[in-house]
Amino acid sequence: NEVVRLFFIEAFVLGVLGAGAGVLLGAVIVIPLSYIGMDLSSMADSVDFGISFLIYPQLTLKSTLFVFLYSVFVSSFVSYFPSRSAAKVDPVVALRDN
């Protein structure tokens, strides 16, 4: 059905754009923190493990690609069912109700 395909393509493109923006924003946040580190000692004041509470996040290609593809998959999957129900609605009736 043409309507289902159009809705699906729109959701796919929006998913790709959103996932790309999320990956870029995540990289902008993680890359400086990988050098500076994140001090989590204030969250563990009463706990003494004998380890450092300074962590250094790492950005890997595998995790970045996984998050990107997972985001695109979820946005595409979630849009499929509403697009099927939208395809069943008569356009004249849908426009008249607005």
Disulfide bonds with the S-S distance in Angstrom:
none
